[in-house]
């Protein structure tokens, strides 16, 4: 029976018989429907990637105000589009670590102050011109220059010199940084001809696809780049369709108008997954939803008050009711198991007695004002209401002020002393800590000024021994968890969904949603 | 006819003055919004240096009055300028999207207006009997529901479950053949029709019923004409003025008020374009859209006035 079943599975994978026919025959051979489905999907994967066809991607975040300059890409749709036509020096690989894209290999000096990136030989841009080390230097110069608008500027501040030597680019740092290669996979730092200095929005890069049509905030169409050096890019056409409305995005997938969507609303993800032609993928991420307190503003400048609030939040309840189980409980640090050098702490639980104890010890007896809005994270006002109730049990009065979505990021976040917000996470601890918790960080949105923490961060950057670095990060986590202004109740999963028309999804890709934007070029249309 | 030309000139001059005032209000309004374009473009990833550089590049450091005057000068020469955020030419993007908006509004109007007037006539014919009550009850209940709710319901039933039409307009291409374009917007057309139907239907019904009280209608009835002929030939012409007014208001709504429907069905019209640019504080685009919308509103009202005057001898020959 098994041979016959496998034979039919292979034929179905190659498209010689239909899925329906295969299931029918499998059932006739005495297999259960579940077994048949599993068999079919593994047979499809075993048959290997099939070239050709079109993958249509329904994606949120795009806006009619977008342009094609990777330096100012600030939403998920823009990032996704840019990563189809362009590549950075490096990229994240499945299961962790880095792989070469435009750079073939890299090495650091023992003091982690000088980094050499050797470029891949003989690769060209989609306009046929060869990639040179001068282009790479120019790219870094453009993003780090005096007059830049680049979102990657924060990463490049420590760069002292960038020079081209034949086929190699040498980056000299002001201070040691063992994690510099991770910065070079940032989605802003796409290598462009002349660094994009003369034409930043030309969309000419080394990626697996070539941009054919672009209508900002509506759709873009990509055709396979016939001269692409690597093995990504199976579909001959990729269509990127911006669908910002959650219901419309799901409906378009259900009706077969698109094959792949991102950000499925957790509330309905379970229902959608019941559709036999749709698979929902829930991938643990480093993204997290937060309540942030300014450590330098009364009453939050009292650590006992901060601890009272940290003990007064019911993390598991939020995972269940806000994320509908598509996520995991946080532990008041921005770091979770998605990070390479993660150390687990004892889980902080909801404890009204401890909350009451610390609240009384703080000497504060008024109510606490929390600002929130719908766009600070999905379900934020509901989460605030849950927090209000769990604090009430500890005798702490929380007042909720609902702010408008419009202007929340410019007027409330990083301005008001206590509000709801979210973080997308970063590939490595150093980047997350230096983005938001270092005293001098641009977005130190908890106003956390801690000398010990800052010193540890700088030490870790120069420490090339991984075991020692891991211990330093653990110590930093402890400081942040016990003294910081961050209440992190939950880490959200990335919830994406695909139709059965395409295959090749991988759950172990770190980074952002849609397999860190690689899904459209690593999945293929079932023959 | 000289009188009419004078009237028309007066109305147009007034309209232009109104447009000028509106442009000032829109500009002042966008200045009151929190945050500026540089901050909105860079969002959470804004560093102080990047903010300063972008502000200088976009020219938003100049005084508001200067920016307004530059923009007004461009407008008078037919140049709406370039979008601050994307650097796109506004004329091009805006008129492409306006054409899409008109396409949707046109087909919705083609169905909604005759249907509403016909239902209104029917309601008068069967006044206070079950057809009248059924028409009123059903149209009033669809207008009472928010349009996105009707949209989601129709999307789910007709698009996802029955697969009769495309659930969303993501397949809409302006250069495709008419049939596939209509398939893309079939459900949005239905939603818009349901939303505007009640208003026009009720107005037709009320206006004709009002006329039906007149003595000359009684004469017509006594002559032995059928009720429908009386309504069609004697009552309706005298009820045109109020009906045209409400029809024009609804047509204007179909062009400028369909933002929600456009967002829900992912239709690339002007509404979505405006909302995105308001969010990003892209003032030139907001102003351009505002002026276009205001022109459409004022223009349609002008048409309504003219039709009222032409169909009413008393207004045509004022003492």
Interface residues (C-beta under 8 A of the other chain):
Chain A: X58 X63 X64 X65 X66 X67 X72 X74 X75 X146 X147 X148 X149 X150 X151 X153 X154 X201 X215 X216 X217 X218 X219 X241 X242 X243 X244 X245 X247 X248 X251 X252 X254 X255 X257 X258 X406 X407 X409 X410 X411 X413 X442 X443
Chain B: X33 X34 X35 X39 X40 X41 X42 X43 X44 X45 X46 X47 X48 X49 X50 X53 X54 X57 X83 X85 X86 X87 X88 X93 X152 X155 X156 X159 X160 X163 X166 X167 X168 X170 X171 X263 X264 X265 X266 X268 X272 X273 X276 X277 X279 X280 X282
